[in-house]
Amino acid sequence: MAKDDVTVPRKEYDELKKTVAKLKAQMKQSPVEGGKGFKLGGGAMDMFAEGSEFYKANREAIKNTGALLTDLSGPDGFVTKFSMLAEGTLGIFDNIAPGVQAINELGASMRTFAMTQKDTQGDLVRTAAVFKRLGVETADFSAVLDSARIGFGDTGKDALALARHVGEIGNATGVGMGKAMKNFRSAQSSMAYDSKKLMENFTALQFTAATTGVSFDKLTSQFGDSMDTFEGSASKAGNLNAILGRSVFNSIDLLGKTEAERVQTIVQGIRQSTNTEALSKNKFQLKAVAKGLGLTPDETRKLLAGQTSVDEVLAGKGPKDEREAAISRMATLLTQSDGVNEGLQGFIKLLNQSRPLQERFNAAANELQRTAFRQLAQALGMGTNLTPASLLVKFENTLKNLSVGEAQNQISIAKETMKSFFDKDVAKALVSGQKENERSAAVNNKIKKMENLLSRIRDGEPQSAESPAEKARKVKTGLNAETKNTIIEQVRAGKIEIVEALMKAITSVGISVDGAKVGALFPTGPK
């Protein structure tokens, strides 16, 4: 075995082979070659740009939480941990920017974000990123989760299911996820019920608001706080009974009901006591009833004419027009929503409906390429779950042990290695119609150059012409063994770049994915 040969464990080799096969299939689905958003390698080598974004996120976290979020990041540190969480948004999006934004906003607005398990933090980041694109403000999302976790004692996963349920209600009732989340945030802060009763009450009021056009806030204020005392309930019941000319409502009965139950009871009582169609045409009667309800005449007409409960709609006859058909569909969707069955996937499907096919293709292709990068990095002994940002951290840790001149030299080497990813001769060979052996020769030639570079670093040989004195000084001071090995591992990333270039070229040149082809990159093949 040659001294610079790289061996790959069988498990990692098989996983990489599967990923490349998936990428090959994905590339065949591309409506156009590449396109905006597609990155060769999935952006896996953008360590300086992506690393910088996570250092900014760390600064924001310190501003918002002091040292807490950073201290709770574990031995790997903030940049490494949260770059991996943002990596989880790839495949949904074609870059990590939505994930970074979600981390920043959750850190700023969610008190319990730092107190959440890592796996659940990843779910939070993905959900917040998707919800943001579907119109939900992260501040509302965070407030709902904090209230569920702190006020109601929910687990992180239960709180996420609750937020998804609210989103489903917004979609089912046609008010949108953003408005529904704001309304539920308001309900949490003002309604004194357990979590189950709160959700039931919110769902019913949101349905009434959607079907009648009377705002959620108006319903909660006029049938909520104002009737939550004996005096308020007695006043409302007394006024309405006087207007209707008989005793229809019992103040004690109304006092013990939820907001949604009060709406239903009062609307049914008025409908049974008077002709609502005639009432809506009588100026003085309408204004009197509106005053008794605490609504405007227009809101009163809508409330009395609309359908105020899911049960009422489902129990009724088939819809007679488009409006009733829409309301019937709302009721059906509400009975199916629970925030659990489809999980986040249902919202991703909704998001995809608003995106062109090319954007979805780019997201999937970039994710697969970066997955291959992580698998190769692990196979080469560079650690698990490597991201561009964590690669920067490793690189910076290496530079800390070097003198200024040596550090500058290693930065130049890193740039040279990354630059090889875009080598025009190799790229041309990969995507052109050259014969397979000519393409392989071009790639192998580039690998050989990288191996020579690796050898020079290992042996401490200077990279450019230097004076004998300077050369002697470098040989004398040299790099310690640990630092050399770290640099060698990072320069071996050049092999990763070539693999990714090959993956990009698969559909263009039809390279089959088998041991011989991958073995060209790793001469000894898998163990």
Secondary structure, DSSP 8 states (H G I E B T S, - for coil): --TT---B-HHHHHHHHHHHHHHHHHHHT-SSSS-TT--GGGGTT-HHHHHHHHHHHHHHHHHHHTTHHHHTT-TT-HHHHHHHHHHTTBTTBSSSHHHHHHHHHHHHH-TTGGGS-HHHHHHHHHHHHHHHHTT--HHHHHHHHHIIIIIS---HHHHHHHHHHHHHHHHHHTS-HHHHHHHHHHHHHH--S-HHHHHHHHHHHHHHHHHH---HHHHHHHTTGGGSSHHHHHHHHHHHHHHHTS----HHHHHTS-HHHHHHHHHHHHHHHS-HHHHTT-HHHHHHHHHHHTS-HHHHHHHHHS---HHHHHHS---SSHHHHHHHHHHHHHHH--SSSSTTHHHHHHHHTTS-HHHHHHHHHHHHHHHHHHHHHHHTTS-SS--HHHHHHHHHHHHTTS-HHHHHHHHHHHHHHHHGGG-HHHHHHHHSS--HHHHHHHHHHHHHHHHHHHHHHHHT--SS---HHHHHHHHHH---HHHHHHHHHHHTHHHHHHHHHHHHHHHHHT---SHHHHHHHSTT-B-
